[in-house]
Amino acid sequence: MKTILKGLLMTVIVFLATTIQTNGIPVDPLSWQILGITTIGTVLGYLAQSFAFPSTSILGTINVRDFIKGLLIAVANMLSTFGAADITGTSINWQSLFTGMGAIVLAYFVKQLSTKAPVIMPIK
């Protein structure tokens, strides 16, 4: 359940980052398709990396595993952007792609730093 809630948070973050990549909120059906494909692909990448590599960082820290996980999400975004461009027959704005990928990695780090550590109750 926790992974799904984090996935929903990442969906919002990815949606915002993708709108940066695609020059704002879409105004035509083609732009909505690109936004949807990219967002869904990135969130699926997030859920896959969360399942494969559960978070082990301590509250307020980022370790090497978190860095790799953030990069995996950025790669999922890149691949879904390529897929969206191929499916819709559009071109890729490389500057926006890298800006969006950077925003996603940064957002993942912010999410990691703001995630509460699990509460462990002492055994009596």
matplotlib code that plots the C-alpha trace (Angstrom):
import matplotlib.pyplot as plt

x = [0.0, 2.9, 4.4, 1.1, 0.8, 4.3, 3.5, 0.5, 2.8, 5.3, 2.5, 1.7, 5.4, 5.9, 2.8, 4.3, 7.7, 6.2, 4.3, 7.7, 9.0, 6.0, 5.7, 2.8, -0.6, -1.7, -4.2, -4.8, -5.4, -2.0, -0.3, -2.5, -1.5, 2.2, 1.6, -0.3, 2.1, 5.1, 3.5, 2.3, 5.6, 7.5, 5.2, 5.5, 9.2, 8.9, 6.8, 9.1, 12.2, 10.4, 9.4, 12.9, 14.9, 13.0, 14.1, 16.8, 17.7, 17.4, 15.2, 16.9, 19.6, 20.2, 22.4, 24.0, 21.0, 18.6, 20.8, 20.6, 16.8, 16.4, 18.4, 16.3, 13.1, 14.7, 15.6, 12.0, 10.9, 13.3, 12.2, 8.5, 9.2, 10.9, 7.9, 5.4, 7.3, 7.4, 3.7, 2.5, 5.0, 6.4, 9.9, 11.7, 12.8, 16.1, 16.5, 13.1, 13.7, 16.9, 15.2, 12.3, 14.7, 16.6, 13.3, 12.3, 15.6, 15.4, 11.8, 12.7, 15.4, 13.0, 10.5, 13.2, 14.2, 10.6, 9.6, 9.1, 11.2, 9.2, 8.1, 9.5, 7.8, 10.0, 9.1, 8.3]
y = [0.0, 2.4, 1.8, 2.6, 5.9, 6.8, 5.9, 8.3, 11.0, 10.3, 10.3, 13.9, 14.8, 13.1, 14.8, 18.1, 17.3, 16.0, 19.2, 21.0, 18.6, 19.2, 23.0, 23.2, 21.7, 20.1, 21.9, 19.2, 15.5, 14.6, 16.4, 14.7, 11.3, 12.2, 13.4, 10.2, 7.8, 9.5, 9.7, 6.1, 4.8, 6.8, 5.7, 2.1, 2.5, 3.9, 1.1, -1.5, -0.1, 0.2, -3.5, -4.6, -2.4, -1.5, 1.7, 1.3, 4.9, 6.5, 9.5, 12.6, 10.8, 9.7, 6.7, 5.3, 3.0, 6.0, 7.7, 4.7, 4.4, 8.1, 7.4, 4.4, 6.5, 9.1, 6.3, 5.1, 8.7, 8.9, 5.5, 6.4, 9.8, 8.0, 5.6, 8.4, 10.2, 7.0, 6.1, 9.7, 10.3, 13.5, 14.7, 14.9, 18.2, 17.1, 20.1, 19.5, 15.8, 16.3, 19.1, 16.8, 13.9, 16.2, 17.3, 13.7, 12.8, 15.9, 15.1, 11.6, 12.9, 15.4, 12.5, 10.4, 13.3, 13.9, 10.3, 9.4, 6.6, 3.6, 3.7, 0.7, -0.1, -1.7, -5.2, -5.3]
z = [0.0, 0.9, -2.6, -4.3, -2.3, -3.2, -6.8, -6.7, -5.4, -8.2, -10.7, -9.8, -9.9, -13.2, -14.6, -13.7, -15.0, -18.2, -18.7, -18.5, -21.3, -23.5, -23.1, -20.6, -20.2, -23.5, -25.7, -28.4, -28.4, -29.7, -26.8, -24.3, -25.8, -25.5, -21.9, -21.0, -22.5, -20.9, -17.5, -17.5, -18.7, -16.0, -13.2, -14.3, -14.2, -10.7, -9.4, -11.0, -9.4, -6.0, -6.3, -7.4, -5.1, -1.9, -0.2, 2.5, 3.2, 6.6, 7.1, 5.8, 3.8, 0.3, -0.3, -3.6, -4.0, -4.0, -6.6, -8.8, -8.3, -9.3, -12.4, -13.2, -13.0, -15.3, -17.8, -17.7, -18.4, -21.4, -22.8, -22.4, -24.1, -27.0, -27.1, -27.1, -29.9, -32.0, -31.4, -32.2, -35.0, -33.4, -32.8, -29.4, -27.9, -26.4, -24.1, -22.6, -22.3, -20.2, -18.2, -17.4, -16.5, -14.2, -12.6, -12.0, -10.4, -8.2, -7.3, -6.3, -4.0, -2.4, -1.9, -0.3, 2.0, 3.0, 3.6, 7.2, 8.7, 9.8, 13.4, 15.3, 18.5, 21.2, 22.3, 26.0]

ax = plt.figure().add_subplot(projection="3d")
ax.plot(x, y, z, "-o")
ax.set_aspect("equal")
plt.show()
